[in-house]
């Protein structure tokens, strides 16, 4: 069945497949932001920076509950 987390598109919904999310303190600008070390973004925690959906591991499909032997 289609992965309910990514709706089958295989990308992490938290970061849209980019592997990083913008820093909320500086709005992704970086500059002199101490919170993100001037980078402007953080590694996406749910996908560990890979950009793939953490639930289906980038397959786009998951097995329905109870289908395992």
MODELLER restraints for C-alpha pairs under 7 A, 6 or more apart:
rsr = mdl.restraints
at = mdl.atoms
rsr.add(forms.Gaussian(group=physical.xy_distance, feature=features.Distance(at['CA:1:A'], at['CA:61:A']), mean=5.38, stdev=0.5))
rsr.add(forms.Gaussian(group=physical.xy_distance, feature=features.Distance(at['CA:1:A'], at['CA:62:A']), mean=5.55, stdev=0.5))
rsr.add(forms.Gaussian(group=physical.xy_distance, feature=features.Distance(at['CA:1:A'], at['CA:63:A']), mean=6.09, stdev=0.5))
rsr.add(forms.Gaussian(group=physical.xy_distance, feature=features.Distance(at['CA:1:A'], at['CA:64:A']), mean=6.33, stdev=0.5))
rsr.add(forms.Gaussian(group=physical.xy_distance, feature=features.Distance(at['CA:2:A'], at['CA:8:A']), mean=5.22, stdev=0.5))
rsr.add(forms.Gaussian(group=physical.xy_distance, feature=features.Distance(at['CA:2:A'], at['CA:60:A']), mean=6.10, stdev=0.5))
rsr.add(forms.Gaussian(group=physical.xy_distance, feature=features.Distance(at['CA:2:A'], at['CA:61:A']), mean=4.45, stdev=0.5))
rsr.add(forms.Gaussian(group=physical.xy_distance, feature=features.Distance(at['CA:2:A'], at['CA:62:A']), mean=6.19, stdev=0.5))
rsr.add(forms.Gaussian(group=physical.xy_distance, feature=features.Distance(at['CA:3:A'], at['CA:56:A']), mean=6.28, stdev=0.5))
rsr.add(forms.Gaussian(group=physical.xy_distance, feature=features.Distance(at['CA:3:A'], at['CA:60:A']), mean=5.46, stdev=0.5))
rsr.add(forms.Gaussian(group=physical.xy_distance, feature=features.Distance(at['CA:3:A'], at['CA:61:A']), mean=4.65, stdev=0.5))
rsr.add(forms.Gaussian(group=physical.xy_distance, feature=features.Distance(at['CA:3:A'], at['CA:62:A']), mean=5.29, stdev=0.5))
rsr.add(forms.Gaussian(group=physical.xy_distance, feature=features.Distance(at['CA:5:A'], at['CA:55:A']), mean=6.67, stdev=0.5))
rsr.add(forms.Gaussian(group=physical.xy_distance, feature=features.Distance(at['CA:6:A'], at['CA:12:A']), mean=6.47, stdev=0.5))
rsr.add(forms.Gaussian(group=physical.xy_distance, feature=features.Distance(at['CA:6:A'], at['CA:13:A']), mean=5.81, stdev=0.5))
rsr.add(forms.Gaussian(group=physical.xy_distance, feature=features.Distance(at['CA:6:A'], at['CA:53:A']), mean=6.34, stdev=0.5))
rsr.add(forms.Gaussian(group=physical.xy_distance, feature=features.Distance(at['CA:8:A'], at['CA:60:A']), mean=3.99, stdev=0.5))
rsr.add(forms.Gaussian(group=physical.xy_distance, feature=features.Distance(at['CA:8:A'], at['CA:61:A']), mean=6.16, stdev=0.5))
rsr.add(forms.Gaussian(group=physical.xy_distance, feature=features.Distance(at['CA:9:A'], at['CA:60:A']), mean=5.77, stdev=0.5))
rsr.add(forms.Gaussian(group=physical.xy_distance, feature=features.Distance(at['CA:10:A'], at['CA:52:A']), mean=5.97, stdev=0.5))
rsr.add(forms.Gaussian(group=physical.xy_distance, feature=features.Distance(at['CA:10:A'], at['CA:53:A']), mean=5.43, stdev=0.5))
rsr.add(forms.Gaussian(group=physical.xy_distance, feature=features.Distance(at['CA:10:A'], at['CA:58:A']), mean=4.36, stdev=0.5))
rsr.add(forms.Gaussian(group=physical.xy_distance, feature=features.Distance(at['CA:10:A'], at['CA:59:A']), mean=5.87, stdev=0.5))
rsr.add(forms.Gaussian(group=physical.xy_distance, feature=features.Distance(at['CA:10:A'], at['CA:60:A']), mean=4.63, stdev=0.5))
rsr.add(forms.Gaussian(group=physical.xy_distance, feature=features.Distance(at['CA:11:A'], at['CA:17:A']), mean=4.56, stdev=0.5))
rsr.add(forms.Gaussian(group=physical.xy_distance, feature=features.Distance(at['CA:11:A'], at['CA:51:A']), mean=5.87, stdev=0.5))
rsr.add(forms.Gaussian(group=physical.xy_distance, feature=features.Distance(at['CA:11:A'], at['CA:52:A']), mean=4.54, stdev=0.5))
rsr.add(forms.Gaussian(group=physical.xy_distance, feature=features.Distance(at['CA:11:A'], at['CA:53:A']), mean=4.80, stdev=0.5))
rsr.add(forms.Gaussian(group=physical.xy_distance, feature=features.Distance(at['CA:11:A'], at['CA:58:A']), mean=6.46, stdev=0.5))
rsr.add(forms.Gaussian(group=physical.xy_distance, feature=features.Distance(at['CA:12:A'], at['CA:47:A']), mean=6.40, stdev=0.5))
rsr.add(forms.Gaussian(group=physical.xy_distance, feature=features.Distance(at['CA:12:A'], at['CA:51:A']), mean=5.34, stdev=0.5))
rsr.add(forms.Gaussian(group=physical.xy_distance, feature=features.Distance(at['CA:12:A'], at['CA:52:A']), mean=4.89, stdev=0.5))
rsr.add(forms.Gaussian(group=physical.xy_distance, feature=features.Distance(at['CA:12:A'], at['CA:53:A']), mean=3.92, stdev=0.5))
rsr.add(forms.Gaussian(group=physical.xy_distance, feature=features.Distance(at['CA:12:A'], at['CA:54:A']), mean=6.58, stdev=0.5))
rsr.add(forms.Gaussian(group=physical.xy_distance, feature=features.Distance(at['CA:13:A'], at['CA:53:A']), mean=6.92, stdev=0.5))
rsr.add(forms.Gaussian(group=physical.xy_distance, feature=features.Distance(at['CA:15:A'], at['CA:21:A']), mean=5.56, stdev=0.5))
rsr.add(forms.Gaussian(group=physical.xy_distance, feature=features.Distance(at['CA:15:A'], at['CA:44:A']), mean=6.40, stdev=0.5))
rsr.add(forms.Gaussian(group=physical.xy_distance, feature=features.Distance(at['CA:15:A'], at['CA:51:A']), mean=6.90, stdev=0.5))
rsr.add(forms.Gaussian(group=physical.xy_distance, feature=features.Distance(at['CA:17:A'], at['CA:51:A']), mean=3.89, stdev=0.5))
rsr.add(forms.Gaussian(group=physical.xy_distance, feature=features.Distance(at['CA:17:A'], at['CA:52:A']), mean=5.96, stdev=0.5))
rsr.add(forms.Gaussian(group=physical.xy_distance, feature=features.Distance(at['CA:18:A'], at['CA:51:A']), mean=5.14, stdev=0.5))
rsr.add(forms.Gaussian(group=physical.xy_distance, feature=features.Distance(at['CA:19:A'], at['CA:43:A']), mean=6.07, stdev=0.5))
rsr.add(forms.Gaussian(group=physical.xy_distance, feature=features.Distance(at['CA:19:A'], at['CA:44:A']), mean=5.31, stdev=0.5))
rsr.add(forms.Gaussian(group=physical.xy_distance, feature=features.Distance(at['CA:19:A'], at['CA:47:A']), mean=6.90, stdev=0.5))
rsr.add(forms.Gaussian(group=physical.xy_distance, feature=features.Distance(at['CA:19:A'], at['CA:49:A']), mean=3.93, stdev=0.5))
rsr.add(forms.Gaussian(group=physical.xy_distance, feature=features.Distance(at['CA:19:A'], at['CA:50:A']), mean=5.14, stdev=0.5))
rsr.add(forms.Gaussian(group=physical.xy_distance, feature=features.Distance(at['CA:19:A'], at['CA:51:A']), mean=4.16, stdev=0.5))
rsr.add(forms.Gaussian(group=physical.xy_distance, feature=features.Distance(at['CA:20:A'], at['CA:41:A']), mean=6.21, stdev=0.5))
rsr.add(forms.Gaussian(group=physical.xy_distance, feature=features.Distance(at['CA:20:A'], at['CA:42:A']), mean=5.37, stdev=0.5))
rsr.add(forms.Gaussian(group=physical.xy_distance, feature=features.Distance(at['CA:20:A'], at['CA:43:A']), mean=4.38, stdev=0.5))
rsr.add(forms.Gaussian(group=physical.xy_distance, feature=features.Distance(at['CA:20:A'], at['CA:44:A']), mean=4.57, stdev=0.5))
rsr.add(forms.Gaussian(group=physical.xy_distance, feature=features.Distance(at['CA:20:A'], at['CA:49:A']), mean=6.02, stdev=0.5))
rsr.add(forms.Gaussian(group=physical.xy_distance, feature=features.Distance(at['CA:21:A'], at['CA:41:A']), mean=5.42, stdev=0.5))
rsr.add(forms.Gaussian(group=physical.xy_distance, feature=features.Distance(at['CA:21:A'], at['CA:42:A']), mean=5.38, stdev=0.5))
rsr.add(forms.Gaussian(group=physical.xy_distance, feature=features.Distance(at['CA:21:A'], at['CA:43:A']), mean=6.40, stdev=0.5))
rsr.add(forms.Gaussian(group=physical.xy_distance, feature=features.Distance(at['CA:21:A'], at['CA:44:A']), mean=5.69, stdev=0.5))
rsr.add(forms.Gaussian(group=physical.xy_distance, feature=features.Distance(at['CA:22:A'], at['CA:28:A']), mean=4.57, stdev=0.5))
rsr.add(forms.Gaussian(group=physical.xy_distance, feature=features.Distance(at['CA:22:A'], at['CA:40:A']), mean=5.95, stdev=0.5))
rsr.add(forms.Gaussian(group=physical.xy_distance, feature=features.Distance(at['CA:22:A'], at['CA:41:A']), mean=4.16, stdev=0.5))
rsr.add(forms.Gaussian(group=physical.xy_distance, feature=features.Distance(at['CA:22:A'], at['CA:42:A']), mean=6.28, stdev=0.5))
rsr.add(forms.Gaussian(group=physical.xy_distance, feature=features.Distance(at['CA:23:A'], at['CA:36:A']), mean=6.34, stdev=0.5))
rsr.add(forms.Gaussian(group=physical.xy_distance, feature=features.Distance(at['CA:23:A'], at['CA:40:A']), mean=5.29, stdev=0.5))
rsr.add(forms.Gaussian(group=physical.xy_distance, feature=features.Distance(at['CA:23:A'], at['CA:41:A']), mean=4.63, stdev=0.5))
rsr.add(forms.Gaussian(group=physical.xy_distance, feature=features.Distance(at['CA:23:A'], at['CA:42:A']), mean=6.24, stdev=0.5))
rsr.add(forms.Gaussian(group=physical.xy_distance, feature=features.Distance(at['CA:25:A'], at['CA:35:A']), mean=6.87, stdev=0.5))
rsr.add(forms.Gaussian(group=physical.xy_distance, feature=features.Distance(at['CA:26:A'], at['CA:33:A']), mean=6.28, stdev=0.5))
rsr.add(forms.Gaussian(group=physical.xy_distance, feature=features.Distance(at['CA:26:A'], at['CA:40:A']), mean=6.72, stdev=0.5))
rsr.add(forms.Gaussian(group=physical.xy_distance, feature=features.Distance(at['CA:28:A'], at['CA:40:A']), mean=4.05, stdev=0.5))
rsr.add(forms.Gaussian(group=physical.xy_distance, feature=features.Distance(at['CA:28:A'], at['CA:41:A']), mean=5.71, stdev=0.5))
rsr.add(forms.Gaussian(group=physical.xy_distance, feature=features.Distance(at['CA:29:A'], at['CA:40:A']), mean=5.01, stdev=0.5))
rsr.add(forms.Gaussian(group=physical.xy_distance, feature=features.Distance(at['CA:30:A'], at['CA:38:A']), mean=4.18, stdev=0.5))
rsr.add(forms.Gaussian(group=physical.xy_distance, feature=features.Distance(at['CA:30:A'], at['CA:39:A']), mean=4.80, stdev=0.5))
rsr.add(forms.Gaussian(group=physical.xy_distance, feature=features.Distance(at['CA:30:A'], at['CA:40:A']), mean=3.74, stdev=0.5))
rsr.add(forms.Gaussian(group=physical.xy_distance, feature=features.Distance(at['CA:31:A'], at['CA:38:A']), mean=5.13, stdev=0.5))
rsr.add(forms.Gaussian(group=physical.xy_distance, feature=features.Distance(at['CA:32:A'], at['CA:38:A']), mean=5.39, stdev=0.5))
rsr.add(forms.Gaussian(group=physical.xy_distance, feature=features.Distance(at['CA:36:A'], at['CA:42:A']), mean=6.73, stdev=0.5))
rsr.add(forms.Gaussian(group=physical.xy_distance, feature=features.Distance(at['CA:43:A'], at['CA:49:A']), mean=5.09, stdev=0.5))
rsr.add(forms.Gaussian(group=physical.xy_distance, feature=features.Distance(at['CA:46:A'], at['CA:54:A']), mean=6.30, stdev=0.5))
rsr.add(forms.Gaussian(group=physical.xy_distance, feature=features.Distance(at['CA:47:A'], at['CA:53:A']), mean=6.38, stdev=0.5))
rsr.add(forms.Gaussian(group=physical.xy_distance, feature=features.Distance(at['CA:47:A'], at['CA:54:A']), mean=5.24, stdev=0.5))
rsr.add(forms.Gaussian(group=physical.xy_distance, feature=features.Distance(at['CA:52:A'], at['CA:58:A']), mean=4.94, stdev=0.5))
rsr.add(forms.Gaussian(group=physical.xy_distance, feature=features.Distance(at['CA:56:A'], at['CA:62:A']), mean=5.72, stdev=0.5))
